[in-house]
Amino acid sequence: MQRLSERPLDPVHAHIKSRLGNVCKALAACKGQARAAADYAEAQPWGNRDEVARLLKGSVAALGPADATGFASAQQFNLGPLVRPLTIVGRIPGVRHAPFDTRLISLVDGITGNFIGPGEPIPMSRALFSASLMRRKKVSSLTIVTKELAATSDPRAQKTIEDDAVGATVLAENQAFVALESPETDERPASIAYGAPTFYSTGGALANVDADLAFLIESLIANGSTLEFATWIMSPITASSIARLRGTGGGAAYPDISVSGGSLLGLPVITSGSIARNGSPLESHIILADGAHVVIADSGEAEVSGSQYAAVEMLDNPTNQSYGSPIAPIATTMVSMFQTESIAIKVTRFVNWAVNKSGAIAVLRNISY
């Protein structure tokens, strides 16, 4: 499994990630019971134990009755403040927030205005709008930990749960956000790159990189962006390659960019391993996004549940759909949590996003650096 440590975390984000990891560890140790998990957290030597206990105490009552084993079917938490800063969309400046199940009006073609003299008619704007509904989309992760791992106080065990429980959810959200060929479906939002103006890399030399980046900036400007909230999104490998480019005097051509972000041509950079490198030779892409026209619906609500008595299909491409699914289930081997003395932790988050102005995103494809 690819872990969230795909990029270095600053101290603030590392602290947030640790809090969420400890929440999952406490729930695993207490079989999904929030009240018991809060008491467990208060007894731990964690530096953030009081924060973790407060979060667990503030959970909503279980969404379903406890079964015979004492596991609540699902406990609802406000995990948004913990997960959001670790996602790409949560780090883009200027992003607008909207509630779920509201109609989002998107500007497809621009509004124009003019100065007019006394008694002169006001010209009609030729604005073109589209509307979409910000429905709840569900991103879930399923993590398996042993009972011994859940019970131990070893910090390395806590980090394992932290990376798996947090990383799986964040990685899935990030990959959907920056994928290239990813239209909206009933299950997931369209990626911000889908349908955006697209350019193709002309090479990895300094002159080529400089010209290609300029195309993206000019594309946003031509589509009405002020660049006030424009942000580069790229892989750490691409950022490292750009940082190594040298000018005619031997100095760094772009001295302010690094594998963990920084800035490029005066605009902030977000790096993420979620930017895929595919093909042979490997190719990647860069996104320039105007955050002022990215809208996210994220109330922070999440469901966390755990079970020691489940049977789990141990695949990252499971085939055991329920019979209510439009896809016919394919039988496969299941692993008993009871028999293996393991605990399954399921985290489900609800989120959706959209770009509300045509041309607010630009993409540079086929990057070999």
N, C-alpha and C positions, 0 to 999 in steps of 0.2 A: 504493500500500500504506500502511495506517495504521501508524505507527511507534510504538515503545515510548515515545517522548518525548511520549506522550499526557498525561503528568503530569510535573511536575518531580521529578527523582530527588535524594535526599539524597546527600551525599558517599560514604557507605558503599555504597549501591545503585549509584551511578554507577561506583564502582571495580569492583564485582562484574560489572556489565554490560560494562565495558571488558575485563576478563579473558576473558569468554566470547567477545567480539568478536575479541580477539586470537588465541584458540584457532582460531576459524573462519578467520581470515586466514592463519595459519600453515599450516593444513591445505590451504587453497586454493592457496597459493603452492607447496606441496610435493606436490600431486596426491594428497592424502588419506593420505600416509604419516606416521604419528605420530612415528617416530624421526627422520626428516628434518625434520619440522615442529618438533620440540623443538630441534634444532640451529639451525634457522632463527630460532626465537624468541630463543635465547640471543645471537644476533648482532644483534638489533634494538635500537634506542635506547629501547624501551618502559620505563617505570618499573616495570611489573609483569612484565618478561620472565622473571625467575627463577620466579615463581609459574606463569606460563603453561607454561614448559618442564617444570616438575615435574609439572603436570597431564598434559601430553602424554606424558611418560616413564612415568607411572603408568597409562597406558591398557592395557586388556586386549588380547591379541593379536587380529589381524584375525579377524572371524567367518567369513570365507570366504577362499579363495585369491586372491592377486593375479592380475589378468588380464594379457594380453599387453602392456598399456600400463603396467603397474606400479601400477595403482590397486588398493588393497585394497577388497574388496566392502563391508566395513563395519568400523569400528574402534569399540570400546566404551569409553566413558568414564563417570566418575561426575560428571555435570553437575548433579546435584541441588543441591549447595551454591551453585552459580552461578545457576541458574534460579529455584529455590524462593523466595528473598527478593524476586524481582521480580513474583511472582504475587500475586493477591488472597488466595488461601487461605494462601499462605506468610506473609502479614502479619497474619492474624487471630490474636489471642492465645488460648491455651488449646486449640488444635486438637490432637486426639489422632492418633498415628501407628500404623498397623497394617501388617503384612506382606501381600503379595499372596497370593491363593489361600487365604485363611482366611475362615471364616464369621463375619460380623459380626452380633451380636445387637442388635437395636434395640428400645427401649422405646416401645411404642405408647400404653399407658395406665399410669399411675403405680403405684408400690409404696407401700404405707402401713404404718406401724408404730404401736404404742400402748404406753403404760405399762401393766403388769399387776401385780396383787397376788399374794401367795404362793398357789400352788396353782391360780391361774386359768389357763384355756386361752389360748394365744396365737392371736389371730385370724388367719385366712388372708388373705394379700394377694391382691388381684384384679389382679395385673399381667398385662398382655397384651404379648407379645413377637412380633417378626417376625425372620426371618433372611435374610441375603443374602450372597453370596459376592463378595469383593473381587477380581475378575478384573483382569488387566492390560488397560488401555485405552491406545491408541496415539495420540499427537499428533505430527504430522510437519510439517515445513516444507521447502520447496525454494527455494533462493536461487540466482540466476544472477549471476556476476560475470565481468568480462572478465579475461583473463590480465594485462593491463596494470594493472588495479586491484588484483589479487592481489599483484603484484610490487612495486608502488610503496611507498615508505616515507612518503608524504604522510599526515599525521594525518587529513586529511579523508577519504581513502580508507578508512582504518581505521574511521572512524566510520560510513561508509556500510555496510560489511560488518557492523559491530557492530549497527546499527539493524535491518538486514534479517534477518540470521541469528538474532539474539536476539528481535527484536520479533515476528516471524511466529509463533514457537512460543509465546511468552508470551501474545500476543493471542488465539490460538486457544484456549488453556487458560482464559484469563479470560472470554472470551465464553461458553464452555460452562458455566462455573461460575455465572454470574449471569443467564443467559437466563431468560425467563419461561416460555414454553410449550416446554419441552424435557425430555421424559421420557427415561428410560434406554433405550438401544438397545445392540445388540451392539458398536457402534463407540465410543460415548461414554457417560459417566455422566450421570445426571439432574442438572439444575441444582439448586442448593440451594433455589431459589425455587419449584420445581415441586411443587405440592400443598400449599404452605405456607399458613397463614392469611393472607388477603388483604383489604386495605382500599383504599378509593378516595379520592383527594384531594378535599377539599371546597373548595379554593381556595388562592391564593397569598398572601393577607393574613396578617399575623402571627397573628391569633387562629386562623385555619384551620390554618396550619402547626403551631402549638403543639398544637392539639387532635389533629391527625393523627399527629404524632410520639408523643403520649401514648398513642394507641390501640396503636401498635406495641409500646411498652414494656410496657403493661398486658397485651398478648397474651402476651408472653414470660413475664411474672410469673405469669399465670393458668395457664400450662403448665409451671410448676415451675422456671423459670429464676431464678437468684440475681442475674443481671446482671453477675456478676464478670468474665465474658469476653464480654459483649455488645458488638458492634461495628456501627456504621453503614457501609453500602456504598452509594455514590451517584456520580453523574457529577460532574466538576469544575464543570460549568455549574450544576447544582443546588446544589452547595456554595457557589458564588459568589453565587447568588440568596439563599440563606439568610443568608449573611454580610452582605448589604446590607440586610436587614430592620432597621427602626428601631423602638425602643420609644416610649412616650409622651414621654419626655424628650429624644428625638433621638439617644440613644446606641444602639450596636449591640445588638440583642436577643440575638444569639448571638455574642459577641466572640471565641470561641476556635476558630471554624471558618474554614477558608480553602480555596482550590482544591486545595491539596496535602494536605489532611487536617485535623489538629487534633482537636478534640473538640466534641461537641454534647450538651447536657444531661448533661454529665459522662461521656459514653461516647465512646471513640475513633472517629474517622472515617477510612475508607479511600476515596479517590477514584480512579476509573478511567474512562477513555474507553470501556471495554468495556461499560459500562451504556448500552444503546442508547437513542437518541431517535428515535422513529418517528411516523408519522402526519402529519396536517395538521389543526390545528397540531401541532407536535412535542410529544410526550409522553414522559416518562421514568418511572423508578421508583426507590424507595429500599428497600433490604433492611436489616433489623436481624437479625443472626445471633448466636446464642450459640455461641461457639467451643468451649465445653466439650462440645458435642454434634455437632461436625463431625469426621469421621474421614477421614484421607487415607492412601492407600497410595502411597508414592513412595520406592522404593529408591535413587533417584538415577541409575539406569542409563540410559544413552542411547547411541544409535548415531550415529556421524558418518561419512559417506562422501562421496567426491567423484569426479567424472569429467569428463574433457575430451572423451570419445568417446561420450557419450550423445545421444539425441534426445529433446527435451523438448516436451511440449504446453504452449504458453505461455498458459494460461488459469487463472483462479482457481476455475473450476468444470469441471475436466477431464472428458472423456467417454470417454477411451480406457481403459476398464476391461479387465482381462485376461479371457480367455474362462472362467476359473474363477470369475469374479464372477457373482452372481445378476442383475446388470444387464447387458444386452447392450451391447457397446462400440459407439460411434459414431465412425467414421473422421473424422479431422481433420488439419490441417497440423501437422507436427512440425518443430522447429528443431534443427539439428545444432550441438552444442557445438564440434565440431572445425572446422566450416566458418566459424563466427562467432568462433572463437578465444576461447571462453568456458569457464568452469568451473561445473558444477552442484554445489552443496553441499546435501546432504540431512541434516537433523537429525531424529532420531526419539526421542521421550521416552515413558516408560511411567508412567502415573499413573491413579489412580482415587480417588473420594471418595464419601462418603455422609453423610447426617444420621441419627444413631442415636436420635433422640427426636422424636416427633411434637410439633409446636408450638414447636420450638427456633428456627425461622425465622419472621419476619413480613415481609410485603411491603406497601408503599404504592404503588399504581398510579395511572396517569393524571395524573402530575405535569406541570404546564405551566410550571413555573419551573426 
